[in-house]
Amino acid sequence: MLGLGQMGQTSDNLIRTRECVINLPSEDLVTHVDRLALTTGKNPVPQKKRDWGYRYEPDKFGLARLTPDGSESVSPPRVRECPVQMEGVVHDWRPFGKNVSANVFEVHIVKLHVDEELLTSNGARPHIDPARWRPLIMSFCRFFGLSGEVHPSRLAESDFMKFVSQGTPSQPASTTIPAAEASPSPDAG
């Protein structure tokens, strides 16, 4: 699910083409991403965005000094420098929000590209090693990276992760409900 403002060109593109590429930058690409601040591909720039300081930019790849790469399953290009790229198709979309003009998009990923340096193959199925992946995160318009693991995760040790890394289904833990709890007493009421 993606939530995007209706004033941007990206929302219009997703509605029109029903295709996208979600490029996930790493921390080291922050200056490239920051070059895109206050730019839009929408021409003319909506008045509200102009009031906020946005300007029209027809060549965001050039401005950000990033390289477009052809996609395999969709028309929009991938960003070569991004270590994770997800090609997707829009399954459904709708407007949402009471105090905002936004759209929500249900996107199905049809092709995943991952820099091999991020992968680990301990187990039957290769997967991204979280110790190698340093994603760039934007929170409330500020850039953050990972500063290391802050707390051990029980999910990381779960049967789900064993399945992801080893490719073998685990048996669900059996739960036995005592007969007294399974059905209410005739006296309950």
Protein Blocks (a to p, Z undefined) as FASTA:
>chain_A
ZZddfkbmklmmmmmnopacdddddfklmmmmmmmgoiafbdcddfklmmnopacdfblm
lmnopacdddfkbmbdcdfklmbdcddddfbdcdedjkbccdddddddfbdcddfklpcc
edjbdcddfklpccdddeehiacddebjfbdcfklmmmklmmmmnopacddddddddfkl
mpccfkbZZ
